[in-house]
Amino acid sequence: MTNIWGEDPPPPPPPPGAYELRHYEPIQPQGGLRQLLRKLAAPFIFLGALLAKFKFLLFALFKLKFVATALTMLASIGAYALFFGWPFAVGFVVLIFVHEMGHVIELRRQGVKAGAPLFIPFLGAMIGMKQMPHNAWKEARVGLAGPILGSVGAAACWLAGWQLDSNLLRALAFVGFFLNLFNLLPFLPLDGGRAVAALHPAIWGIGLVAVAGLAFLRPNPILILILVFGAMELWRRWKARHTPEYADYYKVTIPQRAAIATTYFGLAAALAFGMYELRNIPH
């Protein structure tokens, strides 16, 4: 209905308490749809970048040689701790590490590439060599370097145990002396087998009898493994004894033989003396 002025009258006011309906224009996102999606995706982009960086960090860490050594050391410590407790397990693994580093240092001094030690619970540790030493004289030096440095580590435990009156350190010293003396048995793949190669390969026969006797009297998996792998290595070298390479490899001068013999038997005597002095460790 129109009034006299030809215009529609204004709508009546809403009753009290009623809601007034208003028309609002929709708010447009600033910058458009692309900017809105970018803002929503920002947290996911950040998370992806963080994971990418973390993945790169993990890759970089595992490329480092010391990571494998550290992880296998921890595994060995955990295995030994189940039987001997954490303090002894840590000290024992450290002594093995010191022993193995003697081999690594001598190999690298000779220009032979050697990896960091890898630990095997209840079997000790091993190092990877890119090649063998060039002759029996150098192989003997590599073999003796481990027990020499390992004996120094055990002697340090002995001294510290005496100064601190620690039965734990004295026990570690005794085990360290025993470990290095056992490794001097003249049988491959033990260190003593590598050392006596510079004296005369026939001495390996004495080592074979000694290890076989120990495995018979006190059978255990470690001795059996040493006996099996050592016998295989002896057979391999025995078959190659008539080759020119074999003859060249075992050419050792008299002064070199004298140096190896003095070091070998002197170190064995010193280790036996250390064990004798520490034989009665108070509990």
KAWO-V194875 format. One record per backbone hydrogen bond with DSSP energy under -0.5 kcal/mol. CO is the residue of the C=O (numbers start at 1). NH is the residue of the N-H. If there is no record, write none. Layout:
BEGIN
{{CO,NH} {CO,NH}}
END
This chain:
BEGIN
{{1,9} {3,6} {7,3} {15,18} {19,21} {22,24} {29,32} {31,35} {32,36} {33,37} {34,38} {35,39} {36,40} {37,41} {38,42} {41,45} {42,46} {43,47} {44,48} {45,49} {46,50} {47,51} {48,52} {49,53} {50,54} {51,55} {52,56} {53,57} {54,58} {55,59} {56,60} {57,61} {58,62} {59,63} {60,64} {61,64} {64,67} {64,68} {65,69} {66,70} {67,71} {68,72} {69,73} {70,74} {71,75} {72,76} {73,77} {74,78} {75,79} {76,80} {77,81} {78,82} {79,82} {80,83} {80,84} {81,85} {85,89} {86,90} {87,91} {88,92} {89,93} {90,94} {91,95} {92,96} {93,97} {94,98} {95,99} {96,100} {97,101} {98,102} {99,102} {99,103} {100,104} {101,105} {102,106} {103,107} {104,108} {105,109} {106,110} {107,112} {108,111} {111,113} {113,130} {118,126} {120,123} {120,124} {123,125} {124,120} {126,118} {128,115} {135,139} {136,140} {137,141} {138,142} {139,143} {140,144} {141,145} {142,146} {143,147} {144,148} {145,149} {146,150} {147,151} {148,152} {149,153} {150,154} {151,155} {152,156} {153,157} {154,158} {155,159} {156,160} {157,161} {158,162} {159,163} {160,164} {161,165} {161,166} {165,167} {166,170} {167,171} {168,172} {169,173} {170,174} {171,175} {172,176} {173,177} {174,178} {175,179} {176,180} {177,181} {178,182} {179,183} {180,184} {181,184} {182,185} {183,192} {185,187} {185,193} {186,207} {187,190} {187,193} {190,194} {191,195} {192,196} {193,197} {195,198} {196,199} {196,200} {200,203} {201,204} {202,205} {202,206} {203,206} {203,207} {204,208} {205,209} {206,210} {207,211} {208,212} {209,213} {210,214} {211,215} {212,216} {213,217} {214,218} {220,224} {221,225} {222,226} {223,227} {224,228} {225,229} {226,230} {227,231} {228,232} {229,233} {230,234} {231,235} {232,236} {233,237} {234,238} {235,239} {236,240} {238,241} {240,243} {243,247} {244,248} {245,249} {246,250} {248,251} {249,136} {250,252} {253,257} {254,258} {255,259} {256,260} {257,261} {258,262} {259,263} {260,264} {261,265} {262,266} {263,267} {264,268} {265,269} {266,270} {267,271} {268,272} {269,273} {270,274} {271,275} {272,276} {273,277} {274,278} {276,279} {279,281} {280,282}}
END
